[in-house]
Amino acid sequence: MSTTKERIKTVLICVLLLGMVYLTYAVWFFDSPFGEFNFSGILNAASGGFVSGGAGGDLDRFGIRPLAIAITQDGVTQGAVYDQNACDEIYKKLRPQIATVLRRGKDIRVSTEETFSAALLGDGVFFDYRGNVPYEALKLWLSETSGNETVCGRYFVFSTTGRTVTIHIKNPETNKVYRVETSVSSGSLSESLKDVPANSLSFAAKREEKEFLAATDEMLVSSNRISPALISSYNTLATFTADTTAACLEIFRFSGAAPSHYSEKDGTEVYVADMVTLRLLPEGIVSYTDNRESADETLGIEVVSDVEIPSLSEKCETARSLVALLASRISGSGGIYLSSVTTDGDEVEFVFGRHIGGVPVDMKNTVCFARVLVKEKSVGEARINLLGYEASGQTADVLPELLASAAVQDGKGKKDLNLRYKDTGAASIAPSWFIGGMQKKGAQ
């Protein structure tokens, strides 16, 4: 009897210890949202879909956060650009207040370019995501609320110039502008902006130099010299271990489907189950296709939703969760950002890019990091470039913004001038100034 009691005590102690480990991990993760960690766990896919956090998804290492932030108070602008560590620090401070603003937002209304410009140059907070992000996805990530709106924007301004905070959204690809009134007092948001660590910045629209007339109004100009790192790339598939391959099979829900397997002449590893195919290409690309009408309990990636027709935010989070899991298998530096969202009937294509230190990377072979096509309720296609990147200890010599702006003047309107890495396979990659963002369609 005493032996039985001792065993029961031992089991209870083990359970308590496991609970303590879990709580410690949970607290650490919440308090350190931007830490470098390897997310090796697989999201629960028992029902055929990802069960991700949704709210708080922006806090993952591979969450979608702004790559530039500006805070304007009494006409003075501060913030961070091309420095993701500094940008994340500001974001971490502002996130609770911005979440409240999003939660208490009212209906979205069409607005004007003039209204947006006035808000941009007035007091408030400016987010640049570098690519278009669904407004409803931001609400889901930051405030646990969502809806059925399909508005996307790259630029978000949380204006404090009125009695209450107004959200202004701009999609530069469509030139559409929107505004959302909220019930949050401007004073409460303004108070939270004090003592936020930031560097001196200015919008191109406020610069007196004629050279900046060629740049878009939203371009942020730093008072300090930009010093991005030199980076290098490497093919992670070339060094894939059996464990990594097994992880890919589990992420795409192949491990329980007993797939057939064969190798092609070029070295591509192919796994097939029913009408679902997973290909691991030797150049470092993972390709997934599901030609069925929908996922089922044993195969396929379903969009988790409480309603019959998933919302855009739910589809976006499914795509982000899938891409984040694949990104977590790659060692090295950097994060991801959402470049574009394209809707065609019941299908939505999400294009994700890589960034190193807040500087986007146009990747070799595909330009983008991932393309995920979500059908009505499941992922129909995914193509992910698993090239890895390391930031070196050396910094690159970058042309100052003033000279870069002067070089693109042609009298044909304002240009989206931005710093980017272009991976051509060189041993060392330095960023350069480019006009426009990521290409809409890369090599397939």
N, C-alpha and C positions, 0 to 999 in steps of 0.2 A: 504493500500500500504506500509506504513512504517513498518507494522508488517511483511509483506512478505520480505522486504529488510533486516530486522533484522534477520529473519530466514536464509536467504541466507548467510548473514555475519557469522552467527553461524556455518553453515555447512562448509564454507570456512576455518574458524579458526580451526575446528576439523580436516579437511583434512591436513592443514599445520602442526598441532601438530602431527598427525600420521606420516607424512613425516619426521618430525624432530626425532621422536622416532626411526623410521626405520634407518635413517642415523646414529644416535648415536649408535645403536646396531651394524650396519655394520662396522663402524669404530672400535668399541671396539673389535669385533670379529677378525678383521684383525690384530689389534695391539696386541691381546692377544691370539695367536693361541693355547697355551698350557694350558690355564686356565681351572679350574674345572667348568664344566657347565653341565646341564642336557638338552640334545638335545631332547626335547619332541615334536618338530614339525615333521610332516610327509612329506617326500619328495613328490613332485607332481607326482602322479601316474595316472593321467587322461588318458594318452595314453597307459596304461598297463605296463609302465616301470618306473624306477627311473630316475629322472632328477637331478642328483647330480652335484656338482661343477666340478668334474673331476680335473682340475687344482686347486691346493690348497687343494686337499683331504688329503694330508699328514699332513696338519696343524690342522685338527680336533683333538679333544681329542682322538678319536679312529681312527686316521689316521695311515698309515704305515710309521714309521720312523726308522732309524738305532738304535739298542740297544747298540751299541758301536761305538765310533769314535776315530780315532787317526790322529794327524797331525805331520808330520815329516819335520823338516827344519834343514838343515846343520847337519843331523845325529841325532838330538835331537827329541825325540818323546813325545808328550803330548796328552791328550784327556780325555775320560771318559769311564768307563765300570762298569756295575752293579750299576749305579747311573743315572736314567733316567732324573732327573731334570738337572743335569750337562750336560748330553748328549744333551738334548733339547736346552739348552742355546747355546752350540757350534753350533748345527745344525741351529738354528735361525740366527746366525751370518754368517754362510757359505752358507746358502740356495740360496741367490741371485746369487752368483758366480757359484755355482754348477749348477743352472738352466741354466745359460748362456752356460756353458760347454756342457750340454746335448743338448741344442738347436742347438749348432753349431757342433754337432758330425757328422761324415761321416758314411760310411758303416761299418757294423760289420764284422770282419774277425776272423777266427779261429786262436788261438795263442798257445803258449806252456807254460808248467808249469815253465820252467826256466825263460821265459820272465815275467811271473806274479810274481815270487819270487823276481826278480830283482827290479820290480816296488814296491812291498810290502816293501822292505827294503830300498828303496830310498826315496827321498823327495816327499811329496804330501799329499793327504788326503785319509784315509781308512775308509770305512763304513762296518759294520757287521750288517746285518739284521736278523741274527739268523736263517733265513729260506730263501728259494729261492723266489726271487721277479722278475717278468718280467721287463726286461730293458725298454720296451715300456711303461709299467705302470709308471715307474719313470719319463720318459719324459712327460707323460700326467699330472702327479701330479705336477711336478716342473716347466715345461716349456711350457705347453699348446700345445705341439707337440706330435705326435704319428706316428706309422707306422704299418707294418705288420710283424715285426720280432717276433719270438717266443723264443728268448734267455732268460733264467732265470739264476740268480746268487744270491748267498748269500753274497759274498765278492765283493766290488767295490773299486778299487783304482784309484784315479785321480792323475796321476803321473805328476810331474813338472820337471823331470830330463832332458827332451828334450827341444827343442826350443818352441814347442807347447804342450799343455796338451794332454795326452793320457789316455783314460779310459780303465782299465783292469777289466775283469769280470771273476769270478770263481764260478762254480757250483760244490761243493764238493761231491754231490750225484752221479754225472755222471763223475766227474773228467774232465769235459770239461772247456776249458779256451778260452776267446775271448778278442779282443782288438778293440778299436774304436779311430781312429785319429780325432782330432778336429782342428779348426782354431783359438782357443783361445791361446794367448801367455802364457807360463808358468809364466812369470814375473808378469802378472796381477793377476793370482790366488795366487801366492806366496805372493804378497803384501797384499792381503786380509786376509792372515793367521796370520798376525802379531797382537799381542795384543788380541788374542782370549783367553778367560778365560779357562784354562785347567790344569789338574794335570799331573804329570810325570808318563809316562807309558813306557813299552818296549814290543816288540814282543818276543815270546818264541824263535823264530829263532835267535835272537840276544843275548840271555842269555848265559852266560858262564857256568852256573851250569849244570852238566850232567843230573840232574833230569828232565830238560825241554826237553831233547831229546825225551821223550815219548809223548810230546804234539805237536799238529799241529803248523806249523810256524805262523799261523794267530792268535793264542791265545795271548790276551793282558794281561800283568801282571802289576798290579798297584803298585806304590811305597808306597801307603798308605794301611793300613789294610782295607779289605773289611768289611763293617758293614751293611748288609741288615737287614730289619725289620723282626720281627716275624709277621706272618699273621694268620688270622682266616677266615673260610669260613662259609657261611650260605645259605640256600635254599630260593631264592627269590620267587619261585612259592608258597611256603607255606604261604607267606604273600601277595600274589597278591590281589590287589583290583579290583573292577569291572572296574575301569578306566584303569588299567594296562592291563587287559584282552582285553578290547576294543581297546587299542593301538596296541596290538599284532594282533588283527583281521584286523585293518586298515593297519598296516605295511605289512601284507601279502595279502592285498586287498580283504579281506573277508567281510568287513562291508557293502559294497554295493551289495553283491551277494546273500543276504538272505540265508545264509547257514543253513542246518539242524544241530541240536546239540544233543548229548547224552553223558552220563557218563558211563565209564566202571567200572567193579567191583573194580579194583585197584585204582580208583580215577582219572584216566585219562579223561580229557575233550576233546571231539572230535567234530570238526566242518567239515562239508562236503558240498561242492558246486560243482556240475557236477562231474568231475573226479579229483578234487583237495581236499586234506585233510590236516587239521591242527590239531595236537595233542599236548596237554599240559600235560606232564607226571608229576606225583607227586614228582619224584626225582629231578625236576628242569630242565627238557629237553623239548625243543620245536622242534617238528618234522613236516616238511612240504613236501608234495609230490604233483606233478602235472603230471599226466600220459597222458596228451594230447600232441599232436605234437607241439603246440605253444600256447602262451598266446593270449588273445583277449582284446578288449577294456574294458571289465567289470571284468575280472578275470585273474589272473596269473601275473607273474613278467617278463616283457620283457627287453631284453638288448637294450638300446637306442643306435642307430647307424645311421649314415648318408649313410651307404652303405648296400648292400644286405647281405653281410656276415660280422658280427661284428668281430672286431679285438680282439686279446687276451687281450689287455689293456682295451678295453671296457667291456669285460666279467669280467675282474678282478675288475674293478671299480664298476660294478653292484653288484658283490658278496660282496665287501668291504662296499658299501653303505648299503646293507641289514643288514650285520653283525653289522655295526656301530650303526644303528638304534636300533637293539635289545640290544646291549651293553649299549646304552644310557638309557635304562629303568632300568638298574641295579645300585643301589647306591653302593658306596664303592670306592676302590682305583684301580689304574692300567689302562692299556691300552691293545691293541691287536697288534699282529704281524702276518705276513703271513709266515706260516711254510713251505708249499709246494704247488706246482702247477703240476698237473698230467694230461696230454692230452691223450685221447683215441679216435681217430677219430674226430668227431665233438663235443665230450663232453670234458669238462674240469672240474676237481675237484680242488677246492681251499680249503686248510686246514688252519684255523686260530688258533692261540694260544693266551692265556692271559699272561700278564706279570705284575708283581708288582715291581715298582721301577727299571725296566730294567732287572729283574730276571724272566725268564719264569716259568710258573706254569703248571705242569702236573695235570690236573683236575680229580677229582673223577668221576668215571663211564665212562668217554669218553676220558680222557687224553687231547684231544684238546678242544678248545672253540667252534669251528664251522667247519662244512664241508658243502660246497655249491657246488652242481653239476649244471653246466650251460650247457644246451643242445645247439642246433644251435643258437637259438635266445631268449631263455628264461631259467629261473631257473626251473630245474626239481625236485631237492631235496635240502633240507636244514635241518640241524640238529644242534641246538644250545644249549649249556649247560649254563643255566642261574644262576649257582651258583655265589654268590657274595663274594668278598674278602675285608677285612679291614686290613690295616697295623697298627700294634699296636705301641705304643711309645717305645717299647723295641727292642733292636737289638739282632741278633743271633750271637753265637760264630761259626765262620766258619774256617775250616782248611786253613792255608795259601796255596797259589798256589804251592809253592815249595814242601811242604809235600804232597799235593794232587797229583802232578805230579810224585813224587817218588813212590807213592803207586800204580800207574797203569803201571809201567814199567814191561814189559814182553818180550821185544825183538821182538815183532811182529808188529813193525811199529808205526807210530804216531797216537795218539788218539785225538779226539775232546773232550777235557776236558772242561766242562762248569758247572756253578752253576745253580741249578734249585730247585724250590719248588715241592714237591710231595705230593699232597693232598690225604691222606688216611682216612680222616674223623676225624683226631685228633683235639682237641680243639685249640692247638697252633701248627703252622707249621713253621719249620725252613728249610732253603735251605741246600742242600748238593751238593757235586761234583758228576757229572755223566759223563759217557763216551757216546758220541753220543747225538743227539737231540731228539725231540719228536718222539714217535713211529708213524710209518706211518699209522697204523690202530689201532684205539682204540675200546673199547667195544661199540657195537651198540645198 
